[in-house]
Amino acid sequence: MEDKRNIPIIEWEHLDKKKFYVFGVCMTMMIRVSVYPFTLIRTRLQVQKGKSLYNGTFDAFVKILRAEGAAGLYRGFLVNTFTLISGQCYVTTYELTRKYVSKYNNSNVIKSLVAGGSASLVAQSITVPIDVISQHLMMQRDGESMGRFKVRYQDCKRAVVFGQTKDIIVQIFKADGLRGFYRGYVASLLTYIPNSAVWWPFYHFYAEQLSRLTPKDCPHLLLQAVAGPLAAATASTLTNPMDVIRARVQVEGKNSIILTFKQLMAEEGPWGLTKGLSARIISATPSTIVIVVGYETLKKLSLRPELVDSRHW
């Protein structure tokens, strides 16, 4: 008799890699388009002093839409799309690390913990320069900037798309050299490695617990779709303090994580560490559902032909 609590996991060796990467890029792009506005809002909330501009996620959404239009919610998006590369590196590292760890330990929690942290380390090494540039573009408001740099080249539509990015890159390089593009790298690792390392074990934990509470014929994909947002909310809550510090280090040009933390605590107290958390969870909920359902479906679509009908996925 099949144990309904064991949700099948499609591993790396079961996949047709060509299908996996093609479908993966398309899926990731759709997710980025849908959640990017909340990423921008979260960053602005984390960087602003107190509530000088926005009172919360919804207030920020309305004000940005009114003052800057829909395009304002997508500032820096074109640059950010280059993180599609890091996204594919992330899933590849995650799956390969799971395969490697399975040789020494079959615990799903251990495999997920190690693989999630390793994947995030690889992805962040590629992502940080792109994040630094896109975050400075996110900080641009009509006629002013919330960050260190203010774009000057906005004479035509083409300039808005390409000139702003070039202008920000030049300003970062002049101010900080090549190191400026990796500002906040350590803070990013301290944010995203724990976030990823925690997300995957909690995801599998919630999925298994839900499977025990639901009828035997409940679709596995539905359980995974619920487990994903629960894991995201848990990981976001645990790592948000470091995410606030990371955003300030990268946007405000600070050099010390500790000094940034002390300044934040002195200016805004412990509540300052929760800034942007609601926007992070709001964006994480739909995006995680799409990611989980999409990723699990992606793996099913990418199964090697000889395995499609041979196992119960």
C-alpha positions in Angstrom: 0.0 0.0 0.0 1.4 3.4 -1.0 2.2 5.8 1.8 0.4 9.0 0.8 2.8 11.0 3.0 5.6 10.4 0.6 5.4 13.1 -2.0 7.5 12.0 -5.1 10.5 14.2 -5.8 11.8 14.4 -9.3 15.6 14.5 -9.1 18.2 15.8 -11.6 18.9 12.5 -13.3 15.2 12.2 -14.3 15.2 15.3 -16.4 15.6 16.1 -20.1 18.0 19.0 -19.6 17.2 20.8 -22.9 13.5 21.0 -22.0 14.3 22.0 -18.5 16.3 25.1 -19.4 14.0 26.3 -22.2 10.9 26.0 -20.1 12.7 27.3 -17.1 13.7 30.6 -18.7 10.2 31.2 -20.0 8.7 30.4 -16.6 11.2 32.6 -14.7 10.5 35.6 -17.0 6.7 35.4 -16.4 7.3 35.3 -12.7 9.6 38.3 -12.8 7.1 40.4 -14.7 4.3 39.7 -12.2 6.2 40.3 -8.9 8.7 43.0 -9.9 6.5 46.0 -8.7 6.5 44.5 -5.2 10.3 44.1 -5.3 10.6 47.7 -6.2 8.2 48.8 -3.4 10.0 46.6 -0.8 13.3 48.2 -1.7 12.0 51.7 -1.4 10.3 51.0 1.9 13.6 49.5 3.3 15.7 52.4 2.2 13.4 55.3 3.2 14.0 57.0 6.5 11.1 56.2 8.8 7.9 56.8 6.9 9.1 59.9 5.1 7.6 59.0 1.7 5.4 55.9 2.1 3.3 54.6 5.0 3.3 51.0 3.8 3.1 48.6 0.9 -0.4 49.7 -0.4 0.4 53.4 0.1 3.6 53.1 -1.8 1.9 51.2 -4.6 -0.8 54.0 -5.0 1.7 56.9 -4.7 4.1 55.4 -7.2 1.3 54.6 -9.7 -0.1 58.2 -9.4 3.2 60.0 -9.5 5.2 57.9 -12.0 2.7 55.8 -13.8 2.9 52.0 -14.4 6.4 52.5 -15.8 7.5 53.7 -12.3 6.8 50.2 -10.9 9.1 48.7 -13.4 12.2 51.0 -13.0 15.3 48.9 -13.5 13.4 45.9 -14.8 15.3 45.5 -18.1 18.6 45.3 -16.2 17.1 43.0 -13.6 16.1 40.5 -16.4 19.8 39.6 -16.7 19.3 37.7 -13.4 17.6 35.1 -15.5 21.1 33.7 -15.9 21.6 33.4 -12.2 18.2 31.8 -11.9 19.3 29.0 -14.2 22.6 28.7 -12.3 20.6 28.5 -9.1 18.4 25.6 -10.1 21.3 23.7 -11.7 23.4 24.1 -8.6 20.5 23.1 -6.4 19.7 19.9 -8.3 23.3 18.9 -8.7 24.1 19.5 -5.0 21.1 17.4 -4.0 22.4 14.6 -6.2 25.9 14.9 -4.7 24.7 15.0 -1.1 22.4 12.0 -1.6 25.5 9.9 -1.9 26.3 10.6 1.7 22.9 11.3 3.3 19.4 10.4 2.2 17.7 12.9 4.5 15.5 15.2 2.4 16.0 18.0 5.0 19.8 17.8 4.8 19.8 17.6 1.0 17.5 20.6 0.8 19.5 22.6 3.4 22.9 22.1 1.8 21.6 22.4 -1.8 19.6 25.6 -1.1 22.6 27.3 0.6 25.0 26.3 -2.2 22.7 27.4 -4.9 22.2 30.8 -3.3 26.0 31.3 -3.0 26.5 30.6 -6.7 23.5 32.7 -7.8 24.4 35.7 -5.6 27.9 35.9 -7.0 26.3 36.6 -10.4 23.3 38.6 -9.2 24.8 41.2 -6.9 26.2 43.5 -9.6 22.9 43.4 -11.5 21.0 44.0 -8.2 23.2 47.0 -7.3 22.5 48.7 -10.7 18.7 47.8 -10.7 18.3 49.0 -7.1 19.8 52.4 -7.9 17.4 52.6 -10.9 14.5 51.6 -8.5 15.4 54.6 -6.3 14.9 57.1 -9.2 11.7 59.2 -8.8 10.6 62.0 -11.1 13.2 64.7 -10.7 14.9 63.2 -7.6 16.5 60.1 -6.2 16.2 58.2 -2.9 19.7 56.8 -3.3 23.3 58.1 -3.8 23.1 58.5 -7.5 20.7 60.5 -9.7 20.2 59.9 -13.4 20.7 62.9 -15.6 20.1 61.6 -19.1 16.4 61.6 -19.7 15.8 63.6 -22.9 14.0 61.0 -24.9 12.3 57.6 -24.7 15.3 55.7 -25.8 17.4 57.6 -23.2 15.0 56.6 -20.4 15.4 52.9 -21.4 19.1 52.8 -22.0 20.6 56.1 -20.9 19.6 55.8 -17.3 21.3 52.4 -17.0 24.5 53.6 -18.6 24.5 56.8 -16.4 24.1 54.7 -13.2 26.9 52.3 -14.2 29.2 55.2 -14.9 28.4 56.9 -11.6 28.9 53.7 -9.6 32.3 53.1 -11.3 33.5 56.7 -10.8 32.5 56.7 -7.2 33.6 53.2 -6.1 35.4 51.5 -9.0 34.7 47.8 -9.8 34.2 47.1 -6.1 31.1 49.3 -6.2 29.3 46.6 -8.3 29.8 44.1 -5.4 28.8 46.5 -2.6 26.8 44.6 -0.2 28.0 41.2 -1.5 28.5 39.8 2.0 25.2 41.2 3.2 23.5 39.6 0.2 25.1 36.2 1.1 24.0 36.6 4.7 20.5 37.3 3.5 19.9 34.9 0.7 22.0 31.9 1.7 20.0 31.5 5.0 16.8 32.4 3.1 17.3 29.7 0.5 18.7 27.2 3.0 15.7 27.6 5.2 13.1 27.8 2.5 13.7 24.4 0.9 13.5 22.3 4.2 10.4 24.2 5.3 8.9 23.7 1.9 9.3 19.9 2.1 8.3 19.9 5.8 5.0 21.8 5.2 4.2 19.7 2.2 4.7 16.5 4.2 2.7 17.8 7.1 -0.2 18.9 4.9 -0.2 15.5 3.2 -0.9 13.9 6.6 -3.8 16.2 7.2 -5.5 15.9 3.8 -7.4 13.1 2.0 -5.3 10.5 0.3 -6.5 11.6 -3.2 -5.6 15.2 -2.7 -3.3 16.3 -5.6 0.4 16.6 -4.6 0.7 19.8 -6.6 -2.0 21.4 -4.5 -0.2 20.5 -1.3 3.1 21.9 -2.8 1.3 25.1 -3.9 0.2 25.7 -0.3 3.5 24.6 1.3 5.5 27.1 -0.9 4.0 30.3 0.4 4.1 29.0 4.0 7.8 28.3 3.6 8.4 31.7 1.9 6.6 33.6 4.7 8.7 31.7 7.3 12.0 32.3 5.5 11.1 36.0 4.8 10.3 36.7 8.4 13.5 35.1 9.6 15.8 36.9 7.1 14.1 40.3 6.7 16.3 42.1 9.2 19.4 41.2 7.1 17.5 42.1 3.9 16.9 45.6 5.2 20.5 46.0 6.1 21.6 44.6 2.7 19.3 47.1 0.8 20.8 50.1 2.8 24.4 49.0 2.3 23.9 48.7 -1.5 21.8 51.8 -2.1 23.3 54.2 0.4 26.9 53.1 -0.2 27.7 52.0 3.3 30.8 49.9 4.0 29.9 48.2 7.3 27.1 45.8 8.0 27.5 46.4 11.8 27.5 50.2 11.6 24.5 50.1 9.3 22.7 47.9 11.8 23.6 50.2 14.7 22.5 53.3 12.7 19.2 51.6 11.8 18.5 50.6 15.5 19.4 54.1 16.7 17.1 55.9 14.1 14.2 53.5 14.0 14.5 50.9 16.7 13.8 47.2 16.3 10.7 47.9 14.1 13.1 49.2 11.5 14.2 45.6 10.9 10.7 44.7 9.8 10.5 47.3 7.0 9.3 45.9 3.7 8.3 42.6 5.3 4.7 42.9 4.3 5.6 43.7 0.7 8.1 40.8 0.7 5.4 38.4 1.9 2.7 39.8 -0.4 5.1 39.4 -3.4 6.3 36.0 -2.2 2.8 34.5 -1.8 1.6 34.6 -5.5 5.2 34.3 -6.8 5.9 31.3 -4.7 2.7 29.6 -5.8 3.7 30.2 -9.4 7.3 29.2 -8.8 6.3 26.0 -6.9 3.6 24.9 -9.3 5.7 26.0 -12.3 8.9 24.4 -11.0 7.2 21.1 -10.2 5.3 21.2 -13.5 8.5 22.2 -15.3 10.3 19.1 -13.9 7.3 16.9 -14.9 7.4 18.4 -18.4 11.1 17.9 -18.5 11.1 14.2 -17.6 13.1 11.9 -19.8 10.7 10.2 -22.3 11.3 6.7 -20.9 10.3 7.9 -17.4 7.1 9.7 -18.3 4.8 6.7 -17.8 7.1 4.6 -15.6 6.6 6.3 -12.3 3.7 8.0 -10.5 4.5 11.7 -10.3 
